[in-house]
Amino acid sequence: MPRHYAEGQSVDLLYRSYFQTYMERDVQSILNVRHKAQFEKFLRLLAGRIGQVINYESLSNDTGVSSMTIAEWVSVLESSFVVFRLEAYFKNYTKRLIKSPKIYFYDTGLASYLLGIKSPEQVGRDPLVGNLFENMVVLELLKSQYNRGQEKSLYYFRDSKGFEIDLIVDNGRSIMPIEIKSASTVNPEFSRNLKKFMAIASDAAAPSVVYSGKLEYESNGIRYVNFKHCGQILEPSEKS
């Protein structure tokens, strides 16, 4: 890749070109979208909902097309490897669980472009920095599973009262709960949901917090891992 693509402004131009090509060629050939402006708005709205439970009706209202069309568009984005789903973990630890999937992007750079972010400095100030960071970590763990020759076994957990675990790795015999935080310093609150989940899930093991801080350690059975090394979290599953 030419050197100028490493500069913020030119990266923006690169993604703009990629986005326009995707809109004009792939989308048109697969979907025959009549109203490109609505589809573009839908994509930008979807980027703004990274890490959120997908709501077709809400997207329909905001975009101005039917819920059925939204579902079709999401399906096409999946088949063309623009987005992927993170399914909910269904095991009945509590009576009422959220079962709709979340949506993440295969390319966080594209998601950033769709959100109007043009430089690393903007990312740190953007209100969706936590969502983009979560997307990056989930994607890295997904790639790490594929690189190990494993099938995708990543989920999230949420009940109707809002109690949530960002990521669940199902190892077959046990599950690994993971919280994802964009902060660079550890806050005691990071482990609160993990401790609560470990108390209700008898098959949970090796809880971890992935964050942007450099300090890596284990405290009270919870690992704190820098996002650059998040693939290491999967190693215990290979030894268990």
Secondary structure, DSSP 8 states (H G I E B T S, - for coil): --GGGGSHHHHHHHHHHHHHHIIIIIIHHHH--S-HHHHHHHHHHHHTTTTSB--HHHHHHHHTS-HHHHHHHHHHHHHTTSEEEEEE----SSS-B--S-EEEES-HHHHHHHTT--SHHHHHHSTTHHHHHHHHHHHHHHHHHHHTT----EEEEEBTTS-EEEEEEE-SS-EEEEEE---SS--GGGGHHHHHHHHH-TTB---EEEES-S--EEETTEEEEEGGGGGGGGHHHHH-
